[in-house]
């Protein structure tokens, strides 16, 4: 399969949260979404003169909304390939919530600076927990998948799946 085939494959399995996804499919999809999102952001800034919702322009916002479900679905399938529950993907929904609420990291830093002492300590502890959990999910996504079938389905590179991969 070509990189474009790998990147488009999660869109064909738009809301399929079952089964497994190999690393190539996940990372080519992530690269394609990041690249398209970058250029849509540039188009929003230079052609449409800036954001309309938080830090997002109309093209970037529409693209982020359209890619939320396939992005979570491919993450769940990727976690399944590493023999982990898809519930770990809930960690990523926090970042989607920040993006879709129009938030940004600079806005978060400003709001944290206005919080009273005890609440600030709790907020920092929660933020550190979120960062460590995101790092764990990242390690799961970059790790090699389980060879052979696992409880989530057959090996995406297995004997029966090779026909689809190399078609």
C-alpha positions in Angstrom: 0.0 0.0 0.0 1.1 3.6 -0.6 1.3 6.1 2.2 -1.9 7.8 0.8 -3.7 4.5 0.9 -2.7 4.1 4.5 -3.8 7.6 5.3 -7.2 7.2 3.7 -7.9 3.8 5.2 -9.1 5.2 8.6 -11.6 7.4 6.8 -13.0 4.3 5.1 -13.4 2.7 8.6 -14.8 6.1 9.9 -16.5 4.9 13.1 -15.2 1.4 13.4 -13.9 0.9 16.9 -13.4 -2.8 16.7 -10.4 -4.7 15.3 -6.8 -3.7 15.0 -4.8 -1.1 13.2 -1.1 -1.4 12.3 1.4 1.3 13.1 1.7 2.3 9.4 -2.0 3.1 9.1 -2.1 5.1 12.3 1.1 7.2 11.6 0.3 7.9 7.9 -3.1 9.0 9.0 -1.7 11.2 11.7 0.8 12.7 9.3 -1.8 13.4 6.7 -4.2 15.0 9.2 -1.5 17.1 10.7 -0.3 18.3 7.2 -3.8 19.1 6.0 -4.6 20.8 9.3 -1.5 23.0 9.0 -2.3 24.1 5.5 -5.9 24.8 6.4 -4.7 26.9 9.3 -2.5 28.9 7.0 -5.4 29.4 4.6 -7.5 30.6 7.5 -4.9 33.1 8.5 -3.9 34.4 5.1 -7.1 34.1 3.1 -9.9 34.4 5.7 -8.0 36.8 8.0 -7.9 34.9 11.2 -9.9 32.8 13.7 -13.6 32.8 14.2 -13.7 30.5 17.2 -10.9 30.5 19.7 -7.8 30.0 17.7 -9.5 28.2 14.8 -10.6 29.6 11.5 -13.6 28.2 9.7 -11.6 25.7 7.6 -9.6 24.5 10.6 -12.6 24.2 12.8 -14.6 22.2 10.2 -11.6 19.9 9.6 -11.1 19.3 13.3 -14.7 18.4 13.8 -14.7 16.1 10.8 -11.6 14.3 11.9 -12.5 13.8 15.6 -14.4 10.5 15.2 -12.0 8.9 12.7 -9.1 10.0 14.8 -10.4 8.4 18.0 -11.5 5.3 16.1 -8.0 4.7 14.6 -6.4 5.3 18.0 -8.7 2.7 19.6 -7.9 0.2 16.9 -4.2 1.0 17.3 -4.4 0.4 21.1 -6.2 -2.9 20.4 -3.2 -3.9 18.3 -1.0 -3.5 21.3 -3.4 -5.6 23.5 -4.7 -2.6 25.4 -8.2 -1.4 26.0 -9.6 1.2 23.7 -10.7 3.1 26.8 -7.2 4.6 26.9 -8.3 6.7 24.0 -10.4 8.8 26.3 -7.2 10.5 27.2 -7.1 12.0 23.7 -10.7 13.3 24.0 -9.4 15.9 26.5 -7.3 17.4 23.8 -10.2 17.4 21.4 -12.3 19.1 24.1 -9.7 21.9 24.4 -9.5 22.4 20.7 -13.2 22.4 20.1 -13.9 24.7 23.0 -11.6 27.3 21.3 -9.0 26.9 24.0 -5.2 27.1 23.7 -2.2 26.4 25.9 -1.6 30.1 26.4 -5.1 30.6 27.6 -4.7 27.7 29.9 -1.5 29.2 31.4 -3.3 32.5 31.9 -6.2 30.8 33.7 -3.9 28.7 35.9 -2.1 31.9 37.0 -5.4 33.3 38.4 -6.3 30.2 40.5 -5.9 30.4 44.3 -3.1 28.4 45.9 -4.7 25.1 47.0 -6.7 24.8 43.8 -3.6 25.6 41.8 -1.7 22.6 43.4 -4.6 20.3 42.5 -4.8 21.7 39.0 -1.1 21.2 38.5 -1.3 17.6 39.8 -4.2 16.9 37.4 -2.3 18.4 34.6 0.8 16.3 35.3 -1.3 13.2 35.6 -2.8 14.1 32.2 0.6 14.6 30.7 2.0 11.3 32.0 -1.1 9.4 30.8 -0.8 11.0 27.4 2.9 9.8 27.3 1.8 6.3 28.2 -0.7 6.3 25.3 2.0 7.6 23.0 4.3 4.7 24.1 1.5 2.3 23.4 0.9 3.8 19.9 4.6 3.6 18.9 5.1 0.1 20.2 4.9 -3.0 18.1 1.6 -4.7 17.9 0.9 -8.1 19.2 2.0 -10.8 16.7 -0.8 -13.2 15.8 -4.4 -12.8 16.9 -5.3 -11.3 20.2 -8.6 -10.7 22.0 -9.4 -7.8 19.7 -9.0 -9.6 16.4 -6.6 -11.1 13.9 -3.1 -9.7 13.3 -3.4 -6.8 10.8 -0.3 -8.1 9.1 -1.4 -11.7 9.5 -1.9 -14.3 6.8 -5.6 -13.5 6.1 -5.0 -9.7 6.2 -2.1 -9.7 3.7 -4.4 -9.7 0.7 -5.9 -6.3 1.8 -2.6 -4.8 2.8 -0.9 -5.7 -0.5 -3.9 -5.4 -2.8 
